[in-house]
Structure formats: C-alpha cells, structure tokens
Amino acid sequence: MEQDERLLHASSFGAAAVAYAEHRPDYAQAAVRWALEPAPGSRVLDLGAGTGKLTAALVALGAEVIAVEPDPAMLTELRHSLPAVRARQGSAEAIPLPNASVDAVLAGNAMHWFDMAVAGTEIARVLAPSGILAGLWNVVDDRVDWVAGLARVSGSAAIGPRDTSTSWRSETADAHLPKTGAARFGSPEQAEFPHGQRRTADSLVATIATRAGVLVMPEEERQATLGRIRAYLAGTPETAGGEFTLPMLTGVLRVRRL
C-alpha cells in the first residue's frame, strides 16, 4: 500500500467511531497476557488505541495503562467508555510521553498503519530498557468453510490477507521493521489464540462496514459489497438463523527493544 493510500485508510475510522465502538470485537485475554509476559514492568502504552477495545483488556489485567490515539472522534469514544484511563491525543510518529516511560507498547489492529521509519524511533524512545512492542490483530478463522466463503464474497478490501488466520503471520511478520533505516527491535515472535464474537447477520455486516477498505469505498461500491455479504449470510445455514459465533483468532507479533 502506497503512503498516501495508507494515510487515507488510517484516517477513515473517525467517521465510524460510534459503530466501531459498538461492533468491533475485543481481544482474547490470553493473547494480551502473552504479549505482556516478557515486559519488565506494568506500565503499558496502548498506541493507536481507537475506541479502547484493547485498552479495556489491559485494564482488566491490572496494567497501568495510558492510551494514545490520533483521531478525536475515536478518542471521545474511548474516554466515554473508559473515563478512568489516561488518554491523550497523539500518534505513533509523535508519542506525547517522556523517554523510557513505559514497559510495553501494544497496538491493537493498528501497527500496520504506523510509519515505522519514524514510529520505530518514537516507540523505542518511550520504552524502558528491554521493553516490549506487540501488535495484536483479530482475524477471522478461514479454516472454517463458511468463514472462508465469507472472505471470498467480501473481497480483499473488506477481509484482506492480514484479516485471515491462514495468512496473518506472513502479512505481519515484518510490521515492526521500517521500510528504510535501522531496526529498533529484535527478532519477532508470533502466536495466536482462539477467540470469537457473538454476531447476527446484521451486526456482522455492520462490523465489516467499519473496516478501512470499506469506509473509503465510493458509496455505490460500498453498498454493493455490503449487500453481497448480507445475501451470503442470509443463504448460509450457519448464519441465517439468528445469533452465531464468528470463529476468530487473536494473533500477536511480539518484539523486544534493542
């Protein structure tokens, strides 16, 4: 993805902040625990925190959390749902924190939007020695037949390779590396953890509608894509009868600050 296109996608979420907060899934607690396991302390930055989906999981684990999010609308939703959390406007490329002030930086479905040539330096700056950077991605389990069918019908703008269990590892393996310049982190570890989300056909369509690739579509194309997904879910036995569980995984990429 070119830089201009990446920025367009990354900046698209604010218009759907309320829907994002309502429909996006949380993160598997086991995945969050694994991400934090090697951290030297409990001070955690949720970077690109969105509406606070990962922030809430960190709070539940007893971490001392600060959330940083560039989009004002997303930040408003986070502050509304988690008023006790310190939340500041900022970006991965300009983190509003002092040097060595956190033990871990976590990014939930966000690291792929960072310009790591700049963000890598900033993340390394705010991390304590031996601090941890971890990216988490919620992905659909396309090893399940009907989920694989959903991915095909949705198209790559709605459910791309990074969003599926069969290819998230290869798609995110170098997410911590800058395109140019020195690496700030060690060798990556990756792990995945079972997860799921209770959905109806309508709420799953609403969830997919919050994906960046769908948000930036021309309106006619967006409606055609969502209509195609809705028809697929209506005609699929596993999803046509009311509530169902969307099979998912939370994938984690974990690296240590050099």
NORHU-V47456 format. One line per field, one symbol per residue. phi: phi as a letter, one per 20 degrees, with the letter a starting at -180 (. if undefined). psi: psi as a letter, one per 40 degrees, with the letter a starting at -180 (. if undefined). burial: b if it has 16 or more other ideal C-beta (glycine too) atoms within 10 Angstrom, else e. A space follows every 10 residues. Layout:
phi: ???
psi: ???
burial: ???
This chain:
phi: .fgfffffff eefgfdgffg ffdffedgff fffffegeff adecdedmfm enffgfffff enfedcdcbf efffffffff ecfeefccer cfebeecfgl ecebddcelc ffefeffdfg fffffeefgm fddcddcece eefegfffff ffffnffece gfecffcfff fdfdfeeffc nffdcefedc bccgbabfcd gffffffffe fgfegefggf ffffffffff ffffedgfce dpfbdffbcd ecdccdff
psi: hidddddddd eeddefdddd dddiiaihdd dddddedeie aehhhhhfeb eedddddddd eeighhhhhd hddddddddd dgdehhhihi ideghfiiif eieihihhfd deeigedddd dddddeiihe ihhhhhhhii geehdddddd ddddidddga deeideeddd dedfdeiidi iiieiaiiii iihiiihhii ddddddddee iddddeiidd dddddddddd ddddehddee ebiihhhiih ihhhiih.
burial: eeeeeeeebb ebbbebbebb bebbbbbbee bbebbbebbe eebbbbbbbb bbbbbbbbbe eebebbbbbb bebbbbbbbe ebeebebeeb bbbebebeee ebbbbbbbbb bbbbbbeebb ebbbebbbee bbbbbbbbbb bbeeebbbeb bebbbebbbb ebbbbeebbe bbeebbbbee eeebbeebee ebbebebebe beebbbbbbb bbbbbebeee ebeebbeebb ebbeebebbe eeebebbbbb bbbbbbbe
